[in-house]
Amino acid sequence: MRSITALALLVAALATTGCATFIDTPPAPVQAALREAGVPAASLAVVAHPLEAPGTGLRLNADRPMAPASTMKTITAVVALDRLGPSSRGQTQLLAAGEVRDGRLDGPLVLKGGADADLDWPALWAMLRELRERHGVRELAGGIVVDRGLFQPSRLDIDAPRFDEQAEFPYNVIPDALHLNGSLLQYDLAADERGLTVRPFPQFGALVIDASAVRLNDKPCKDWDDGWMPSRFEPLPGGGGRLVLAGEFPRGCQVTQSLNVLDRQWETAQALRQLWGELGGSLSGEIREGATPEGARVLVQHRDRPLAELLRPVMKVSDNALARLLFLRLGAAAAQPGEDTRQAAARVVRDWFAAQRIDTTGMTLENGSGLSRTERATAAQLAAMLGASARGPHGPELLATLPVAGVDGTLARRMKGTAAEGRARMKTGTLRDVVALAGYVPDSTGRTWIVVAIVNDEQAMKARPAIDALVDWVARQ
């Protein structure tokens, strides 16, 4: 308690005098939790200081590049708010590359992706219905072109290395500019003694699902995915498709899970044919990927929620695919002709840091989500960025997106009963060998502290109590 009081007095005095100093020893509760976890203090990077006194407080390994896990999303969020604006929105368009005569479109219809995060099945149906009813189109005589060209390359998912063994699950989705239904389809999985039954929703008549190779086991239903193996999708002659499932599944269990197991262009084509047919429309010609023909005019448009609202799932529940989509939107807004969108996004981030006079030495950017083995940032860089955001015009928008300790999001079950409960707003980060927190913590007087803590260690998961102890320690100042 004496060390807490001493630090609080020191910070207050130095903030008043304008001097800058800090301590580099973890507080006693943090040291105790690290010893319990078997994690050395050398594996911990920390910056913790009052918002108005960045040169004071606690600094430990602050300039060491660390794998930040999902705290990297704070960089994407802050830069996107400033460069794109909190009201910016992605969009999807239906364009006519031809004339409509007596209900017949004689050229191709174009479905153009614009990084619309809310383009789900109902939204696509509503767009096609508007085309049918408002514009009187009944026959698509020139086929459909699917334009994913906003990002370069347009299909980042093709031949991408697997991040882990669960590439089919939602957190691993690599988005493209269309991002239809998040590139996911929902499956109802149910197993009895006869085997596994799988029903997709929505059901595409041309899809055949083969689950005959899935073995049943006696694991608890909650561990159903422990034996799940990568599936195989095979396009069939005539436009059909075959999905072959593999691995194990617990007998007597029922699970509903969204998965990324179909080729997304095949899935898009199936959805377009089925929905358009149900609306009474006819379609001639193929559905193919391509660029929007010159002179095509917009008939129907759908827009997603404003950026400030989209950031809530990015931060509250750590939506990787959505974070990656927003990172690519940053790049698309600034890319030169032919430039890789990811490289353009990284350039935008570095330019923003340079404008804020924050050194980016050691920073490595890959996809903006933290779901990466190569992304790096220092605790000092994250803290300086959070400070710049808080002082800038969009600080309140960022603050509203962060999980609240012990209340919601990825912090709903953490720091219960501590001084930080209901008060600290922080982004979590969890990856193999990484745990992290970054955000804002009010102390006992209501003064806001910036706190960044990152552990990179083989035993990192065991060090989470040490990070929580640090946040509680700050909240008690």
Salt bridges, closest charged atoms under 4 A:
GLU52 OE2 - ARG447 NH1 3.92
ASP63 OD2 - ARG59 NH2 3.60
ASP82 OD1 - HIS394 NE2 3.93
ASP106 OD2 - ARG101 NH1 2.64
ASP116 OD2 - HIS302 ND1 2.60
ASP118 OD1 - ARG305 NH2 2.90
GLU130 OE2 - ARG134 NH1 3.08
GLU133 OE2 - ARG129 NE 2.67
GLU139 OE2 - ARG104 NH1 2.86
ASP157 OD1 - ARG155 NE 2.85
ASP157 OD2 - ARG264 NE 3.51
ASP176 OD2 - ARG148 NE 3.23
ASP176 OD2 - ARG264 NH1 2.85
ASP192 OD2 - ARG194 NH2 2.87
GLU193 OE2 - ARG251 NE 3.43
ASP210 OD2 - ARG242 NH2 2.72
ASP218 OD1 - ARG251 NH1 2.65
ASP223 OD1 - LYS222 NZ 3.37
GLU234 OE2 - ARG232 NE 2.77
GLU234 OE1 - ARG242 NE 3.87
GLU248 OE2 - ARG215 NH2 3.32
ASP263 OD1 - ARG155 NH2 3.90
GLU286 OE2 - ARG288 NE 3.91
GLU289 OE2 - ARG148 NH1 2.66
GLU289 OE2 - ARG155 NH1 3.48
ASP304 OD2 - ARG329 NH1 3.29
GLU339 OE1 - ARG347 NH2 2.80
ASP340 OD2 - ARG342 NH2 2.74
ASP408 OD2 - LYS316 NZ 2.71
ASP433 OD2 - ARG432 NE 3.98
ASP443 OD2 - ARG447 NE 3.06
ASP468 OD1 - ARG414 NH2 2.54
ASP472 OD2 - ARG476 NE 2.96
